[in-house]
Amino acid sequence: MSNYNINTICVQGGYEPKNGEPRVLPIVQSTTFKYESSQQMGNLFDLKEAGYFYTRLANPTNDAVANKICQLEGGAAAILTSSGQAANFYAILNIAGAGDHVIASSAIYGGTYNLIANTMKNMGIEATFVDPDILPEELESKFKPNTKLVFGEILSNPSLKVLDIEKFANAAHKAGVPLIVDNTFPTPIFCRPFEWGVDIVTHSTSKYMNGSANAVGGAVVDSGNFDWEKYSEKFPGLTTPDETYHGVVYTKSFGKAAYITKMTTNLMRDLGAIPSPQNSFYLGFGMETLHLRMERHYENALAIAKYLEKHPKISWVSFPGLENDSQYALAQKYLPKGTCGVVSFGIAGGREAAVKFMDSLRLAAIVTHVADARTCVLHPASTTHRQMNDEELVAAGVSPDLIRISVGIEDVRDLIADIEQALEK
């Protein structure tokens, strides 16, 4: 299936029923799986055979949807998690621990910033945040002997900064560490990060991937391209015997699937942030129209961005699809077919005017969510990013007057009319 075009993979990837099996992916809503002998079960626990024995570690429905995402990204192995936050947490914790250091772009979602800056700091993992526009030589100077990875977002939420992937990938690989990126906003429809040197991709599948805001979820996809054994001293968890799992050496036993296998046998085993099969079913079902929805999201968002930039009550507009936007050149390089459906802008009059505007909208709803079929708005400084101080907000590209509108797939004429009547108030 990975040989087909991406639109076909959206519809049919991940699950290929055999003769007489259900055409639609079944929901295997079971925690456990029966076997005829203790030996069979033992072989599963020893990783000598592939199969299912407990849904916290693996489930057929979850695996089929993970396979679809893996095919869409062009990866070697993937796993689903219970949320996008869990995906980013696992992606980092799988190769970094107490006493280690990570480098991250400062232009990332507020929850992820707090995860790295505070929660993981309390676990003994130090972080250095860098401006995404940092010069290559300055970026290289931020690496330390204990640096284990670099993290960023392809398209940052909500500042819409486009990550210069090659710059960050080159610096990471020069230092012998992988580049991990969150591809939630562009999705594989608009960006395939592995083609630009990224090693590991994460997603909050709750957003565009699902498309209907009916199930929280996340995903981690490994390209299989990073040579863990070349830098064995940095990544002993992958390249030396794991005494918590029968002394297995993941790189020796699982090759390109080593990183995801370790995540399953260690982090999922011990922390258990697995999605329910029902939620995975919703996700897989939503992805069948991902290629269609992303085109409409972007088309509608571009029309609204062009409308806003000409409106006298709008002080500024940020959307990488606009030719005069500061991110346009990078977007043309990495996201030539589109970016996403999110537009950030400010209203003349500041925070008070922003609140009045949002409260006056009729079609667009004020919700703590983004990137689904229905248009919604949010004021990040007082909601998703409220844990940041003013200095951190500036570094993340979140001004106090910033409004984030996630443009849905409704008729754009109705959306513009809604924005117009709200601006009049």
C-alpha positions in Angstrom: 0.0 0.0 0.0 2.9 2.4 0.6 3.6 2.4 -3.1 0.3 4.1 -3.8 -0.2 7.9 -3.9 -1.0 9.6 -0.6 -4.7 10.2 -1.4 -5.2 6.4 -1.9 -3.4 5.6 1.3 -5.7 8.0 3.2 -8.7 5.9 2.0 -7.3 2.4 2.0 -4.0 2.4 4.0 -3.2 0.5 7.1 -5.8 -2.2 6.8 -6.1 -4.8 4.0 -8.8 -7.3 4.7 -8.4 -10.9 3.5 -11.0 -13.1 1.9 -14.3 -13.0 3.9 -13.0 -10.4 6.5 -14.8 -7.1 7.2 -14.3 -4.4 4.6 -14.4 -1.7 7.3 -11.7 -1.9 10.0 -13.2 -3.7 13.0 -13.2 -2.2 16.5 -11.5 -4.9 18.6 -12.8 -3.6 21.9 -11.1 -6.1 24.1 -8.4 -5.8 26.7 -7.1 -9.3 26.4 -6.6 -12.1 23.8 -6.9 -15.9 24.2 -4.2 -18.5 23.4 -4.3 -22.3 23.5 -1.0 -22.7 25.4 1.3 -21.0 27.9 4.1 -21.4 25.5 2.4 -19.3 22.9 1.8 -16.6 25.5 5.4 -16.8 26.7 6.8 -16.4 23.2 4.8 -13.2 22.9 6.2 -11.8 26.1 9.7 -12.8 25.0 9.2 -10.9 21.7 9.9 -14.2 19.8 6.5 -14.0 18.1 4.3 -11.1 16.9 0.8 -11.0 18.3 -1.6 -9.5 20.8 -2.0 -10.3 24.5 -3.0 -7.0 26.2 -4.3 -3.8 24.6 -2.1 -1.6 26.7 0.8 -2.8 24.6 -0.9 -3.5 21.3 -4.3 -3.9 19.7 -5.3 -4.8 16.1 -7.5 -1.7 15.6 -4.8 0.6 17.0 -2.1 -1.1 14.9 -4.0 -0.7 11.7 -4.5 3.0 12.2 -0.9 3.4 13.2 0.1 1.6 10.0 -1.9 4.0 8.0 -0.2 7.0 9.6 3.1 5.3 9.1 2.4 4.8 5.4 1.2 8.4 5.0 4.5 9.7 6.5 6.7 7.2 4.7 8.1 5.8 8.0 9.4 2.5 9.2 7.2 2.0 12.3 4.6 3.9 14.3 2.6 3.8 17.5 -0.6 5.5 18.6 -0.9 7.3 22.0 -3.8 8.6 24.0 -3.1 12.2 23.1 -0.7 14.5 21.2 0.9 15.5 24.5 1.6 11.8 25.3 3.2 11.4 21.8 5.6 14.3 22.4 6.4 13.1 25.9 7.1 9.5 24.8 9.1 10.7 21.7 11.5 12.6 24.0 11.5 10.3 27.0 12.3 7.2 24.8 15.8 8.5 24.3 16.4 11.1 27.0 16.5 10.8 30.8 17.7 12.4 34.0 21.0 14.2 33.4 20.3 14.7 29.6 19.8 17.8 27.6 17.4 18.7 24.7 17.2 21.6 22.3 13.8 22.9 21.3 12.4 25.6 19.1 10.7 28.3 21.2 7.8 28.6 18.7 5.8 25.6 19.8 2.4 24.9 21.4 2.1 26.2 25.0 1.4 22.8 26.5 4.4 21.3 24.8 6.6 24.2 26.0 5.4 23.6 29.5 6.0 19.8 29.2 9.6 20.4 28.1 10.4 23.5 30.2 8.9 22.4 33.5 7.6 18.8 33.8 10.6 17.2 32.1 12.9 19.6 33.9 11.5 18.2 37.2 12.4 14.8 35.8 16.0 15.9 35.4 16.0 16.7 31.7 17.4 20.1 30.9 16.2 22.1 27.9 17.5 25.0 25.8 14.9 26.9 23.8 16.0 28.7 20.6 14.4 31.1 18.2 13.4 29.3 15.0 15.2 32.0 13.1 18.5 31.3 14.9 21.6 31.4 12.7 23.1 27.9 11.9 26.4 28.6 13.7 24.6 29.9 16.8 22.3 26.8 16.8 25.3 24.5 16.7 26.8 26.3 19.7 23.8 25.3 21.8 24.7 21.6 21.7 26.2 19.9 24.8 27.9 16.6 25.2 24.7 15.3 26.9 22.3 16.7 24.2 20.1 13.8 23.0 17.7 15.4 20.5 16.3 18.5 18.8 12.5 19.2 18.9 10.4 21.6 16.9 7.0 22.1 15.1 6.8 22.1 11.3 4.2 24.8 11.6 3.9 26.3 15.1 0.7 26.7 17.1 -0.5 29.4 17.1 2.3 31.7 15.8 2.4 29.8 12.4 6.2 29.9 12.2 7.5 27.5 9.6 10.5 25.5 10.8 13.5 25.6 8.6 13.8 21.8 8.7 17.1 21.4 6.9 18.8 23.9 9.1 17.7 22.1 12.3 18.3 18.6 10.8 21.8 19.5 9.7 22.7 20.8 13.1 21.2 17.8 14.9 22.9 15.3 12.7 26.2 17.1 12.9 25.9 16.6 16.7 24.9 13.0 16.3 21.3 13.3 17.6 17.9 13.0 15.9 15.5 15.7 14.9 12.0 15.2 16.2 9.2 17.4 14.8 5.5 17.8 15.4 3.6 17.7 12.1 0.1 18.2 13.4 -0.9 21.3 11.5 0.4 20.5 7.9 -0.3 16.7 8.2 1.4 14.4 5.7 -0.9 15.9 3.0 1.1 19.2 3.0 4.5 18.1 4.4 6.4 14.9 4.6 9.2 15.8 7.1 11.3 12.6 6.5 12.0 13.8 3.0 13.8 16.9 4.5 15.9 15.0 7.0 13.6 14.7 10.0 14.1 11.4 12.0 10.9 11.1 14.1 7.5 12.7 13.6 4.7 13.2 16.2 1.1 14.2 15.8 -1.8 15.3 17.8 -4.3 13.2 15.9 -7.1 15.0 17.7 -6.8 17.7 15.2 -6.9 17.5 11.3 -6.1 13.8 11.3 -9.3 13.0 13.1 -11.2 16.0 11.6 -14.3 15.9 13.7 -13.2 16.6 17.3 -14.7 13.4 18.6 -11.6 11.6 19.9 -8.3 12.7 21.5 -5.2 10.9 20.3 -1.6 11.1 19.2 1.0 9.3 17.1 4.8 8.8 16.9 6.3 7.7 13.6 10.0 6.7 13.2 11.6 7.1 9.8 14.0 4.3 10.6 16.8 6.4 9.2 18.8 7.5 12.3 21.8 5.3 12.9 21.5 4.6 16.7 24.4 2.2 16.7 26.7 4.8 15.2 26.1 6.9 18.3 25.7 4.0 20.7 27.3 5.8 23.7 24.5 8.4 23.4 21.6 5.9 23.2 22.4 2.9 25.4 18.7 2.2 25.9 18.5 1.2 22.3 21.9 -0.3 21.7 22.7 -2.3 24.9 20.8 -5.1 26.6 17.5 -4.0 28.3 17.5 -6.0 31.5 13.9 -5.0 32.1 12.9 -6.9 29.0 14.9 -10.2 28.9 18.2 -8.4 27.9 17.0 -7.6 24.4 19.1 -5.2 22.3 16.5 -3.3 20.3 18.7 -2.3 17.4 20.0 -5.8 17.0 16.6 -7.5 17.2 14.3 -5.0 15.5 16.5 -2.9 13.1 14.5 0.1 11.8 11.7 -0.7 14.2 14.0 -0.4 17.3 12.8 3.0 18.5 9.1 2.2 18.3 9.6 -1.3 19.8 11.4 0.2 22.8 8.6 2.7 23.2 6.1 -0.1 23.3 7.9 -2.5 25.6 9.1 0.3 28.0 7.0 3.4 28.0 3.6 2.0 27.0 4.2 -1.0 29.3 5.0 1.3 32.3 2.9 4.5 31.6 0.1 3.1 29.5 -1.0 6.1 27.5 -2.7 4.0 24.9 -5.8 5.1 23.0 -9.0 3.1 23.2 -9.7 1.0 20.0 -13.0 3.0 19.7 -11.0 6.3 19.5 -8.6 4.7 17.0 -11.5 3.7 14.8 -12.8 7.3 14.8 -9.3 8.4 13.8 -9.0 5.9 11.0 -12.4 6.8 9.7 -11.5 10.5 9.7 -8.3 10.0 7.8 -10.3 8.6 4.9 -11.2 12.2 3.9 -8.0 13.9 5.2 -6.7 14.7 1.7 -10.0 16.3 0.7 -10.4 18.2 4.0 -6.9 19.7 4.0 -7.4 21.3 0.6 -10.6 22.9 1.7 -9.2 24.1 5.0 -6.3 25.8 3.3 -8.5 27.2 0.5 -10.9 28.7 3.0 -8.2 30.0 5.3 -6.3 31.7 2.4 -9.6 33.5 1.4 -10.2 34.7 5.0 -6.5 35.8 5.4 -6.8 37.9 2.3 -10.1 39.4 3.5 -8.6 40.2 6.9 -5.4 41.8 5.7 -7.5 44.4 3.8 -9.8 45.2 6.7 -9.3 48.5 8.5 -10.1 47.0 11.9 -7.4 44.4 11.6 -3.9 45.5 12.8 -2.0 42.5 11.4 -2.5 39.0 9.9 -0.2 36.0 10.0 -0.7 33.3 7.4 2.2 31.6 5.5 0.1 31.4 2.4 0.1 35.2 2.0 2.8 36.5 -0.4 3.8 39.3 2.0 4.0 37.1 5.1 7.4 36.7 6.8 7.0 32.9 6.5 6.0 32.8 2.8 9.5 31.8 1.5 9.9 28.9 3.9 6.3 27.8 3.3 7.0 27.7 -0.5 10.0 25.5 0.2 8.6 23.0 2.7 4.8 23.5 2.2 4.3 24.4 -1.5 0.8 22.8 -1.7 -0.6 24.5 1.4 0.0 25.0 5.1 -3.2 24.4 7.2 -6.5 26.1 8.0 -5.3 28.3 10.9 -4.9 32.1 10.6 -3.6 34.3 13.4 -4.4 38.0 13.5 -4.8 41.0 15.8 -7.6 43.5 16.1 -7.1 47.2 16.5 -8.1 47.9 20.0 -6.1 45.1 21.6 -7.4 42.5 24.0 -10.7 44.1 24.9 -11.6 44.4 21.2 -10.5 40.8 20.6 -12.9 39.6 23.3 -15.8 41.7 21.9 -15.1 40.3 18.4 -15.0 36.7 19.5 -18.2 37.0 21.6 -20.0 38.4 18.6 -19.3 35.5 16.3 -22.2 33.2 15.4 -20.8 30.5 13.2 -17.3 30.3 14.7 -17.3 28.9 18.2 -15.0 29.8 21.1 -13.6 26.4 22.1 -10.3 25.1 23.4 -9.6 23.2 20.3 -8.2 23.7 16.8 -8.1 22.1 13.4 -11.4 20.2 12.8 -14.2 20.5 10.4 -16.0 23.4 12.3 -14.6 26.9 12.5 -13.5 28.0 15.9 -11.6 30.8 17.5 -9.4 31.2 20.6 -7.4 33.8 22.5 -4.2 31.8 23.2 -2.6 34.3 25.7 -5.4 33.8 28.1 -6.1 30.1 27.4 -3.7 27.6 25.8 -0.6 29.7 26.6 -1.7 31.3 29.9 1.0 29.3 31.8 3.7 31.4 30.0 5.0 34.8 31.2 5.2 37.8 28.9 8.8 37.0 27.9 7.9 33.4 27.1 4.9 34.5 25.1 7.0 36.8 22.9 9.5 34.0 22.3 6.7 31.7 21.2 5.3 34.4 18.9 2.1 34.9 20.9 1.2 38.5 21.3 -1.5 39.6 23.8 -3.8 40.6 21.0 -3.4 37.4 19.0 -6.6 35.7 17.9 -6.3 32.2 16.4 -9.1 31.3 14.0 -9.2 27.7 12.9 -11.0 27.8 9.6 -13.3 24.9 9.0 -14.7 23.4 5.8 -18.0 25.4 5.8 -18.9 27.7 2.8 -16.3 30.4 3.1 -18.9 33.1 2.1 -20.8 32.3 5.3 -17.6 32.4 7.3 -16.6 35.8 6.0 -20.1 37.2 6.6 -19.9 36.0 10.2 -16.5 37.7 10.7 -17.8 40.9 9.0 -20.8 41.2 11.3 -18.6 40.5 14.4 -16.1 43.2 13.3 -18.9 45.7 12.9 -19.7 45.3 16.6 
